[in-house]
Structures are given as C-alpha cells and as structure tokens.
C-alpha cells in the first residue's frame, strides 16, 4: 500500500502527461535553428549567470541523488546526512578548483579540455570511452528507476507496464537531447530545479511545522521510530554489516566528493559560461541551490522516518528509494484536502521531471562526445551541419541500448551502478583533469594511462564489492563472489588513477616531459587565468 489516493494518482497521471508534452514543445521552440556548432553545443553561451547556475544544479542533482540520498537518510540517519553534505561539498570542490580552468581550456566536451594541451585522436577517443563508462550506469539507474517510480505513484504492478514506462520515457529523453541541444536541455534543467526545490521546500516547512519547529523533537522521534535507537543519530549504521565500517564510509564519501564534481554532464556546463567571471557567478548559484536541496532532503528524509517508521519505508523499498514520496505523503495525515493533493502532485511531477532532465543531460553529454571527439576529430574539416546531424544520431545510438539494458536490469538492485559512475569519475576523470590543468610535465602517455588505467581498475574491482553479491540487498543476492570488503572501489582505484598518470609520465622520459612543460607554460596563463580568449 502506498497510501496515495485515487485522486492523487489521477492528478499525477495528468500532470506527467502535461509536463512531457510541454517540455518537448519547449525543446522544439528553443532548440538550435541553424547549423552553428556553438549554438548546438553551448547555446551561444547566452544564459545569464543565474540561469546557467540553476542548469548546473539541475544537471548535478539527478533522480538517483533525490531518491537514493533521501532513502539513505530515512534508513540510516546520520550516514545519509553526511552523504547529502558530500554532494554539496563536491560541487564546491568543482567551483573552487576546476570550474575556471575547465572553462578556459575546454570548448564543447571533456575531450576538448583534455586535448587542449595534448592534441591527438587517441586522447579524444579515450575521453569519449571514459565519458560513456561514467554516464551509462547512471542513465540505466535513472531509466530503470523511472519505471519503478511511476508504477509506485500510479498504483500499477504489472511488469509489462513498467517496461512500457521505461521505453516511453527513454524515447522522450532521446528527443530532448537530439532536438533541444544544450539550450533546450538547460531550459528543462532550470524548470526541474525550480519545481524540485519549490515543492520540496513547502513539504520541509510542513514537516517542521508538524514538529513545532523543533529540530531536536524531529530527530528524537526519528530515532525512536527507526527501531535502532540512538544508532540512527550516530556514524556507522549504513556500513554496519561490513568488516571495516569506518574505512568503508570514508572511501564512499571520497568517491562522491571527488567523482561527482568531475562527471562529464556536469563539467560540460562550464563551457556555456561566456567569461571567467560568469562561471564563478554561475557556480555560486549552483552551490546555493544544492545547499537548499541538502537541507530539504534532510528534513523530508528524517521526517519520513519520524512519521511512518523505518520498517514501513524498508518494506516499500529495501534501498528506501520511495522515502521522499512517502514522507511527502505522510506529512498531510490521513485526510488529504484538494490543496494538499495538488501539492503532492507537484512533488511527484517534480520527481518525474527530474528523471526526464537528468537522463536527457547525460545522453547529450555522451552524444556530444561521440560526435565531436570521435567522428568530427577523424575528419580534417567536417561541415557543422554534418557534425550536428552526427550528434543527433549519436543520441539515438546511445539512448536505444540504454533503454534496452534498463528493461533488463529493472528488477535488480541499482546501487552498484550509481557507485560505479562516481568511482569512474573519481578514479579516472578527476586525476586526468587535475594533472592536465595543473601539472606542467604531464604527458600524453600519462593522460592515457590515467583515463584507461583508472577506468579499468574500477571495472575490475567493482564485481567483487558487497553491493554486487553476497548480501540480500545486493544486485545478485543468490550468488556470492564478494572478495572486496567494501561498497566502493575508491580505496584502491582513486590512488591507482593518480599513480597510473604519474607512472605514465615518468615512463615517457625526461625529454618528453620537458617538451610538455614548455608547451604547458605557453598556455598556462590561458588555462589558469583566462589570459587569452579561447578559440
């Protein structure tokens, strides 16, 4: 039982259909008119700092973040709140360390930023492969979760209907990316973040009002309702089943903080800023929006446990992915007025829009990388109209297999895929960006070793973690090939990514490193301070 009334389900269905129609129409209206690469890839950098900042926050806060983090807060209390704070810290890391150099070095894609110092097709192809490896798992999570979420809200139970939802939403998301380009998807991200934060803030206010604006009463009630007492308010509950809970928690937070800042669908928004000053202002808006989100998700998640209990949340979903919705519903009590039904519909519609916008942004990042870094880089001079056509075809080429795979894994635990994406970001993309932007002697061999070595290390270690097998809530509960006693690969793969880059550079030889140092010094002012306008 979800506790959602027939009127709420009917209103949600109408709202979902209306949002899908309106957003697709907005993409058609705001999408690129001509065959200009800057218009398709960056929207002519025409967004104001506030709108660009909201779009960055929209790309950064995915449905997996809303549902997954809300679930961890509701089930594990303190550990979930630390996870939510880590997401904000990750964006601050991007803001202070990488945002301006990325904007100065890059043009359209991650491959542009990495190839600025070390031109060559091998670098661009490697950047594209790592982009796909980092974003494909997250796209699968969003799509597979979309079918489960819609079925949960609308009261459907049939597997065929869930599969139909996944296929329909997948087609819609491909359309957003292919038709809207950067400007169209930015508009959807802005609409999503405004709806998500607006509806969530109202629910959070209602939760606090129910507990007489006393945070201590809220947390004490949640601890009593959790069934684990004060452990709910202390570190270690999420990782209590592992042999090294404290180490596991630290490495998980590291993967989120370092990896989340470097995922390609977030970094591509840096290239849409028209100046270094605007990228700073955009990131200020983005960090502010994410900070509000952290506050909202904490209040709603803890409120869900306080109002309905940890057992009910776990029965609805073992990972707690429905906690945000259950908390939003529970705050109204047993008798729901028309106004409260409308507010709940706004919450579900905001989540639906979050699913649509998140995957659209990821598909766009993958399609742009395929078209620009692989196909366009192969030709000496590809006409702009052909490259844009390739980007649209690439959106289809990425989206269709993603839809197919999402229908196959929808009944498995999706948490390993989320962790996989963040670990690839932390172990391959983060070392590559830090070395490329700041290390003078970094060489092409070092870069390729970082990208490929870090990614392969994650892919090799991930099947051995306890999220994949060996426990009732793992992806394969019937099997047990768990040999790595952690939930992430970060303890090994993050240092390995940095080590591969260092070893590859050392192996290149002193002469090659010296050549690279001179090349870097020629563009150092450009990359670090924007002293020269990019081409």
C-alpha positions as CSV (number, residue, x, y, z in Angstrom):
1,X,0.0,0.0,0.0
2,X,1.4,3.4,-1.0
3,X,-1.3,5.4,0.7
4,X,-1.8,7.5,-2.4
5,X,-5.5,8.3,-3.1
6,X,-7.2,7.7,-6.5
7,X,-7.5,11.4,-7.0
8,X,-3.7,11.9,-6.3
9,X,-2.9,9.1,-8.8
10,X,-5.2,10.5,-11.5
11,X,-3.9,14.1,-11.0
12,X,-0.3,12.8,-11.2
13,X,-1.0,11.0,-14.4
14,X,-2.5,14.1,-16.0
15,X,0.4,16.2,-14.7
16,X,3.0,13.7,-16.0
17,X,1.4,13.8,-19.5
18,X,1.2,17.6,-19.4
19,X,4.8,18.0,-18.4
20,X,6.1,15.6,-21.0
21,X,4.1,17.5,-23.7
22,X,5.1,21.0,-22.6
23,X,8.8,20.2,-22.1
24,X,9.1,18.6,-25.5
25,X,7.4,21.6,-27.1
26,X,9.9,23.9,-25.2
27,X,12.8,21.9,-26.6
28,X,11.4,22.3,-30.2
29,X,10.9,26.1,-29.6
30,X,14.3,26.8,-28.0
31,X,16.4,24.2,-29.9
32,X,19.1,25.3,-32.4
33,X,17.6,26.8,-35.6
34,X,20.7,26.6,-37.8
35,X,23.8,24.6,-38.3
36,X,26.1,26.5,-35.9
37,X,28.2,24.3,-33.6
38,X,28.3,26.9,-30.8
39,X,24.5,27.2,-30.8
40,X,24.1,23.4,-30.5
41,X,26.9,22.7,-28.0
42,X,26.7,25.8,-25.8
43,X,23.6,27.8,-26.8
44,X,25.9,30.7,-27.8
45,X,26.8,31.0,-24.0
46,X,23.6,33.1,-23.9
47,X,22.3,32.1,-20.5
48,X,22.6,34.5,-17.6
49,X,24.7,33.5,-14.6
50,X,21.6,32.7,-12.5
51,X,20.0,30.5,-15.3
52,X,23.3,28.8,-16.1
53,X,23.8,28.2,-12.3
54,X,20.4,26.6,-12.0
55,X,21.1,24.5,-15.1
56,X,24.3,23.3,-13.5
57,X,22.4,22.4,-10.3
58,X,19.8,20.7,-12.4
59,X,22.3,18.5,-14.1
60,X,24.1,17.8,-10.8
61,X,21.0,16.8,-8.8
62,X,19.8,13.6,-10.6
63,X,16.8,11.5,-9.7
64,X,19.3,8.9,-8.2
65,X,20.5,11.7,-5.9
66,X,17.0,12.7,-4.8
67,X,15.6,9.2,-4.3
68,X,18.8,7.4,-3.3
69,X,20.1,10.0,-0.8
70,X,16.6,10.5,0.6
71,X,16.4,6.8,1.2
72,X,19.8,6.6,2.9
73,X,18.8,9.5,5.2
74,X,15.5,7.8,6.1
75,X,17.1,4.4,6.7
76,X,20.5,5.3,8.1
77,X,20.1,8.8,9.6
78,X,23.5,10.3,10.3
79,X,25.3,8.4,7.5
80,X,22.7,9.7,5.0
81,X,23.0,13.3,6.1
82,X,26.8,13.0,5.7
83,X,26.2,11.7,2.2
84,X,23.9,14.6,1.4
85,X,26.6,17.1,2.6
86,X,29.2,15.3,0.5
87,X,27.2,16.1,-2.6
88,X,27.3,19.8,-1.8
89,X,31.0,19.6,-0.9
90,X,31.7,18.0,-4.3
91,X,30.1,20.9,-6.2
92,X,32.1,23.4,-4.0
93,X,35.3,21.4,-5.0
94,X,34.4,21.9,-8.7
95,X,33.7,25.6,-8.0
96,X,37.0,26.5,-6.3
97,X,39.4,24.1,-8.1
98,X,38.3,23.2,-11.6
99,X,35.5,25.4,-12.9
100,X,37.5,28.3,-14.3
101,X,40.4,26.3,-15.7
102,X,37.9,23.9,-17.3
103,X,36.0,26.8,-18.9
104,X,39.3,28.3,-20.2
105,X,40.7,25.0,-21.6
106,X,37.6,23.4,-22.9
107,X,35.2,24.3,-25.7
108,X,32.4,21.7,-26.1
109,X,33.4,18.4,-24.5
110,X,35.6,16.7,-21.9
111,X,37.8,15.7,-24.9
112,X,38.4,19.4,-25.8
113,X,39.6,20.2,-22.3
114,X,42.0,17.2,-22.2
115,X,43.2,17.6,-25.8
116,X,44.0,21.4,-25.4
117,X,47.5,20.6,-24.1
118,X,47.9,17.2,-25.8
119,X,46.1,17.2,-29.2
120,X,45.5,13.8,-30.8
121,X,42.8,11.4,-31.7
122,X,43.8,8.8,-29.1
123,X,43.2,11.3,-26.2
124,X,39.8,12.3,-27.6
125,X,38.7,8.6,-28.1
126,X,39.9,7.7,-24.6
127,X,37.9,10.7,-23.2
128,X,34.8,9.5,-25.1
129,X,35.2,6.0,-23.8
130,X,35.5,7.2,-20.2
131,X,32.6,9.6,-20.6
132,X,30.4,6.6,-21.7
133,X,31.8,4.4,-18.9
134,X,30.9,7.1,-16.3
135,X,27.5,8.1,-17.5
136,X,26.0,4.9,-18.9
137,X,25.5,3.3,-15.5
138,X,23.8,6.5,-14.1
139,X,21.5,6.6,-17.2
140,X,20.5,2.9,-16.5
141,X,19.7,3.8,-12.9
142,X,17.5,6.7,-13.9
143,X,15.6,4.9,-16.6
144,X,15.1,1.6,-14.6
145,X,14.1,3.6,-11.6
146,X,11.7,5.7,-13.6
147,X,9.5,2.6,-14.4
148,X,9.5,1.6,-10.7
149,X,8.7,5.1,-9.5
150,X,5.8,5.7,-11.9
151,X,4.4,2.3,-11.2
152,X,4.6,3.1,-7.4
153,X,3.0,6.5,-7.7
154,X,0.2,5.4,-10.2
155,X,-0.5,2.1,-8.5
156,X,0.4,-0.2,-11.3
157,X,2.0,-3.6,-10.6
158,X,2.5,-5.3,-14.0
159,X,6.0,-5.8,-15.3
160,X,4.9,-5.0,-18.9
161,X,3.6,-1.6,-17.8
162,X,6.8,-0.8,-16.0
163,X,8.8,-1.8,-19.2
164,X,6.4,0.4,-21.2
165,X,7.1,3.3,-19.0
166,X,10.9,2.8,-19.4
167,X,10.7,2.7,-23.2
168,X,8.3,5.7,-23.4
169,X,10.5,7.8,-21.1
170,X,13.7,6.7,-22.9
171,X,12.3,7.9,-26.3
172,X,11.3,11.2,-24.7
173,X,14.7,11.8,-23.3
174,X,16.5,11.0,-26.6
175,X,14.2,13.6,-28.2
176,X,15.1,16.2,-25.6
177,X,18.8,15.7,-26.3
178,X,18.6,15.5,-30.1
179,X,16.1,18.3,-30.6
180,X,16.9,20.8,-27.8
181,X,20.7,20.7,-27.8
182,X,22.4,22.5,-24.9
183,X,19.9,25.4,-24.7
184,X,16.8,23.2,-24.8
185,X,18.1,20.8,-22.1
186,X,19.2,23.8,-20.0
187,X,15.7,25.1,-20.0
188,X,14.3,21.8,-18.8
189,X,17.0,21.6,-16.1
190,X,16.0,25.1,-14.8
191,X,12.3,24.2,-14.8
192,X,13.2,20.9,-13.0
193,X,15.3,22.5,-10.2
194,X,12.8,25.3,-9.6
195,X,9.9,22.7,-9.2
196,X,12.0,20.3,-7.2
197,X,13.3,22.9,-4.7
198,X,10.0,24.8,-4.6
199,X,7.8,21.7,-3.8
200,X,10.4,20.2,-1.5
201,X,10.8,23.4,0.5
202,X,7.0,23.5,1.1
203,X,7.0,19.9,2.3
204,X,10.0,20.6,4.5
205,X,8.2,23.5,6.1
206,X,5.1,21.3,6.7
207,X,7.3,18.7,8.3
208,X,9.0,21.2,10.6
209,X,5.6,22.7,11.5
210,X,4.3,19.3,12.5
211,X,7.2,19.1,15.0
212,X,6.6,22.6,16.2
213,X,9.8,23.9,14.5
214,X,11.9,21.9,17.0
215,X,14.7,20.0,15.1
216,X,15.6,18.1,18.4
217,X,12.0,16.8,18.5
218,X,12.2,15.7,14.8
219,X,15.4,13.8,15.3
220,X,14.4,12.2,18.6
221,X,11.2,11.0,17.1
222,X,13.0,9.6,14.1
223,X,15.5,7.8,16.3
224,X,12.6,6.2,18.3
225,X,10.8,5.2,15.0
226,X,13.9,3.8,13.4
227,X,14.0,0.7,15.6
228,X,17.7,1.1,16.2
229,X,17.6,3.9,18.8
230,X,20.5,6.3,19.1
231,X,22.4,4.4,16.4
232,X,20.2,6.3,13.9
233,X,21.9,9.5,15.0
234,X,25.5,8.1,15.0
235,X,28.0,7.2,12.4
236,X,28.2,3.6,11.0
237,X,24.7,2.3,10.6
238,X,24.8,2.2,6.8
239,X,28.1,0.2,6.7
240,X,27.5,-1.8,10.0
241,X,27.4,-5.2,8.1
242,X,30.9,-4.8,6.7
243,X,34.2,-5.7,8.4
244,X,35.6,-2.2,8.2
245,X,32.6,0.2,8.5
246,X,34.6,3.4,9.3
247,X,37.0,2.9,6.3
248,X,34.1,2.0,4.1
249,X,32.3,5.2,5.0
250,X,35.3,7.4,4.4
251,X,36.0,5.8,0.9
252,X,32.4,6.1,-0.1
253,X,32.3,9.8,0.8
254,X,35.6,10.3,-1.1
255,X,34.1,8.7,-4.2
256,X,31.1,11.0,-4.0
257,X,33.1,14.2,-3.3
258,X,35.8,13.6,-5.9
259,X,33.8,11.8,-8.5
260,X,30.6,13.9,-8.5
261,X,32.5,17.1,-9.4
262,X,34.0,15.6,-12.5
263,X,31.2,13.7,-14.3
264,X,31.0,14.9,-17.9
265,X,27.3,16.0,-17.9
266,X,28.2,18.5,-15.1
267,X,31.5,19.7,-16.4
268,X,30.0,20.4,-19.9
269,X,28.0,23.2,-18.3
270,X,31.3,25.1,-17.6
271,X,31.7,25.6,-21.4
272,X,28.4,27.5,-21.6
273,X,29.7,30.4,-19.5
274,X,30.8,33.4,-21.6
275,X,33.6,34.5,-19.2
276,X,35.6,33.5,-16.1
277,X,33.5,36.0,-14.1
278,X,30.3,34.4,-15.3
279,X,31.5,30.8,-14.5
280,X,32.2,32.0,-10.9
281,X,28.8,33.6,-10.6
282,X,27.1,30.6,-12.1
283,X,28.8,28.2,-9.7
284,X,27.7,30.4,-6.8
285,X,24.1,30.0,-7.8
286,X,24.6,26.2,-8.4
287,X,26.2,25.7,-4.9
288,X,23.4,27.7,-3.3
289,X,20.7,25.7,-5.0
290,X,22.4,22.4,-4.0
291,X,22.7,23.6,-0.4
292,X,19.0,24.3,-0.3
293,X,18.4,20.8,-1.7
294,X,20.6,19.2,1.0
295,X,18.5,21.0,3.7
296,X,15.2,19.9,2.1
297,X,16.2,16.3,1.5
298,X,17.5,16.0,5.1
299,X,14.2,17.3,6.7
300,X,12.0,15.3,4.4
301,X,14.1,12.1,4.8
302,X,14.3,12.3,8.6
303,X,10.6,13.4,8.7
304,X,9.6,10.2,6.8
305,X,11.2,8.0,9.4
306,X,9.7,10.1,12.3
307,X,6.2,10.0,10.8
308,X,5.8,6.5,9.4
309,X,8.8,4.5,10.7
310,X,11.8,2.9,9.2
311,X,10.1,-0.5,8.8
312,X,7.4,0.8,6.6
313,X,10.0,2.6,4.4
314,X,12.1,-0.5,4.1
315,X,9.1,-2.7,3.2
316,X,8.1,-0.3,0.4
317,X,11.7,-0.4,-1.0
318,X,14.8,-2.1,0.7
319,X,17.0,0.8,-0.5
320,X,14.5,3.4,0.7
321,X,14.1,5.0,-2.8
322,X,10.4,5.8,-2.1
323,X,11.1,7.5,1.2
324,X,11.0,11.0,-0.3
325,X,7.5,10.3,-1.7
326,X,6.3,8.5,1.4
327,X,7.5,11.4,3.6
328,X,5.8,13.9,1.4
329,X,2.5,12.0,1.6
330,X,2.7,11.3,5.3
331,X,3.0,15.0,6.3
332,X,-0.6,15.6,5.3
333,X,-2.1,13.0,7.6
334,X,-4.9,10.5,6.8
335,X,-7.4,13.1,5.5
336,X,-6.0,15.0,2.4
337,X,-7.6,18.1,1.1
338,X,-7.7,19.1,-2.5
339,X,-4.9,21.7,-2.0
340,X,-2.7,19.0,-0.3
341,X,-3.4,16.6,-3.2
342,X,-2.3,19.3,-5.6
343,X,0.9,19.9,-3.6
344,X,1.6,16.1,-3.5
345,X,1.1,16.1,-7.3
346,X,3.6,18.9,-7.7
347,X,6.1,16.8,-5.7
348,X,5.6,13.7,-7.9
349,X,5.7,15.8,-11.1
350,X,9.0,17.4,-9.9
351,X,10.5,14.0,-9.5
352,X,9.2,12.9,-12.9
353,X,10.7,16.0,-14.5
354,X,14.0,15.2,-12.6
355,X,14.1,11.8,-14.2
356,X,13.5,13.3,-17.7
357,X,16.0,16.1,-17.3
358,X,18.8,14.0,-15.7
359,X,18.9,11.4,-18.5
360,X,18.5,14.0,-21.2
361,X,21.6,15.8,-20.0
362,X,23.6,12.6,-19.8
363,X,22.6,11.5,-23.2
364,X,23.5,14.9,-24.6
365,X,27.0,14.7,-23.0
366,X,27.6,11.2,-24.4
367,X,26.2,12.1,-27.9
368,X,28.3,15.3,-28.0
369,X,31.5,13.4,-27.1
370,X,30.8,10.7,-29.7
371,X,30.1,13.3,-32.4
372,X,32.8,15.8,-31.6
373,X,35.6,13.7,-30.1
374,X,35.4,10.6,-32.2
375,X,33.7,11.3,-35.6
376,X,34.5,15.0,-36.1
377,X,38.1,14.6,-34.9
378,X,38.6,11.9,-37.5
379,X,37.8,14.2,-40.4
380,X,40.1,17.1,-41.1
381,X,37.3,19.6,-41.7
382,X,33.7,18.3,-41.1
383,X,30.9,20.7,-42.1
384,X,29.0,21.9,-39.0
385,X,25.6,20.6,-40.2
386,X,27.1,17.1,-40.6
387,X,28.6,17.2,-37.1
388,X,25.2,18.3,-35.6
389,X,23.5,15.5,-37.5
390,X,26.1,13.1,-36.1
391,X,25.4,14.4,-32.6
392,X,21.7,13.7,-33.0
393,X,22.3,10.3,-34.5
394,X,24.7,9.6,-31.6
395,X,21.9,10.5,-29.1
396,X,19.9,7.7,-30.7
397,X,22.8,5.3,-30.7
398,X,23.4,5.9,-27.0
399,X,19.8,6.0,-26.0
400,X,18.4,2.9,-27.6
401,X,20.9,0.4,-26.0
402,X,20.4,2.2,-22.7
403,X,16.6,1.7,-22.9
404,X,17.1,-2.0,-23.7
405,X,19.6,-2.6,-20.9
406,X,17.3,-0.7,-18.4
407,X,14.4,-3.0,-19.2
408,X,16.7,-6.0,-18.4
409,X,18.0,-4.7,-15.0
410,X,14.9,-3.1,-13.6
411,X,14.4,-5.8,-11.0
412,X,18.0,-5.8,-9.7
413,X,19.5,-3.5,-7.1
414,X,20.7,-0.4,-8.9
415,X,23.0,0.9,-6.2
416,X,26.2,-0.7,-7.7
417,X,25.7,1.2,-10.9
418,X,25.5,4.6,-9.0
419,X,28.7,3.7,-7.2
420,X,30.3,2.6,-10.5
421,X,29.7,6.0,-12.1
422,X,31.1,8.0,-9.1
423,X,34.1,5.7,-8.9
424,X,35.0,6.2,-12.6
425,X,34.7,9.9,-12.1
426,X,36.9,9.9,-9.0
427,X,39.5,7.3,-10.3
428,X,39.9,8.3,-14.0
429,X,38.4,11.8,-14.7
430,X,39.4,13.6,-11.6
431,X,43.2,12.6,-11.8
432,X,43.2,13.3,-15.6
433,X,41.7,16.8,-15.1
434,X,43.9,17.7,-12.1
435,X,47.1,16.6,-13.8
436,X,46.1,18.2,-17.2
437,X,45.2,21.5,-15.7
438,X,47.9,21.9,-13.1
439,X,50.9,19.6,-13.7
440,X,53.4,21.1,-16.2
441,X,55.3,17.8,-17.0
442,X,52.2,15.7,-17.6
443,X,52.4,13.8,-20.9
444,X,50.1,12.2,-23.4
445,X,51.1,8.7,-22.2
446,X,50.4,9.7,-18.6
447,X,47.0,11.0,-19.6
448,X,46.0,7.8,-21.5
449,X,47.3,5.7,-18.6
450,X,45.2,7.8,-16.2
451,X,42.0,7.5,-18.2
452,X,42.2,3.9,-19.2
453,X,44.0,2.6,-16.1
454,X,41.7,4.3,-13.7
455,X,38.5,3.1,-15.5
456,X,39.7,-0.5,-16.0
457,X,40.7,-0.7,-12.3
458,X,37.2,0.3,-11.3
459,X,35.6,-2.1,-13.7
460,X,37.9,-4.9,-12.5
461,X,37.2,-4.3,-8.8
462,X,33.5,-3.4,-8.8
463,X,32.2,-7.0,-9.3
464,X,34.0,-8.0,-6.1
465,X,32.3,-5.4,-3.8
466,X,29.5,-6.3,-1.4
467,X,26.9,-4.3,-3.4
468,X,27.1,-6.8,-6.3
469,X,26.9,-10.1,-4.5
470,X,27.0,-11.7,-1.0
471,X,24.1,-10.0,0.7
472,X,20.2,-10.0,0.5
473,X,20.2,-6.4,-0.9
474,X,23.0,-6.8,-3.5
475,X,22.4,-6.9,-7.2
476,X,22.9,-10.7,-7.3
477,X,21.7,-11.9,-3.8
478,X,21.6,-15.6,-5.0
479,X,25.4,-15.5,-5.7
480,X,28.5,-14.8,-3.6
481,X,31.7,-13.8,-5.4
482,X,32.3,-10.9,-3.0
483,X,36.0,-10.6,-2.2
484,X,36.4,-6.9,-1.7
485,X,35.0,-6.0,1.8
486,X,33.8,-2.5,0.7
487,X,30.9,-0.9,-1.0
488,X,33.1,1.1,-3.4
489,X,36.4,0.6,-5.2
490,X,37.7,4.0,-4.1
491,X,40.2,2.9,-1.5
492,X,42.2,1.2,-4.3
493,X,41.1,2.8,-7.6
494,X,41.4,6.5,-6.6
495,X,45.1,6.3,-5.6
496,X,45.6,3.9,-8.6
497,X,44.3,6.6,-11.1
498,X,46.7,9.2,-9.8
499,X,49.5,6.6,-9.7
500,X,48.9,5.5,-13.3
501,X,49.2,9.1,-14.5
502,X,52.5,9.6,-12.6
503,X,54.0,6.3,-13.9
504,X,52.9,7.0,-17.5
505,X,54.6,10.4,-17.3
506,X,57.8,9.0,-15.8
507,X,57.8,6.3,-18.5
508,X,57.6,8.9,-21.2
509,X,61.1,10.0,-20.4
510,X,62.7,13.3,-19.3
511,X,62.9,14.8,-22.8
512,X,59.2,14.3,-23.4
513,X,58.3,15.7,-20.0
514,X,60.5,18.8,-20.7
515,X,58.8,19.3,-24.1
516,X,55.4,19.1,-22.4
517,X,56.5,21.6,-19.7
518,X,57.4,24.1,-22.4
519,X,54.0,23.6,-24.2
520,X,52.1,24.0,-20.9
521,X,54.0,27.2,-20.0
522,X,52.9,28.7,-23.3
523,X,49.2,28.2,-22.4
524,X,49.4,28.4,-18.6
525,X,48.1,31.9,-18.4
526,X,45.3,30.9,-20.7
527,X,44.2,27.9,-18.8
528,X,44.6,29.2,-15.2
529,X,43.6,32.8,-15.6
530,X,41.9,33.1,-19.0
531,X,44.6,35.5,-20.1
532,X,43.9,34.7,-23.8
533,X,40.4,34.1,-25.2
534,X,39.8,30.6,-26.3
535,X,39.2,29.8,-29.9
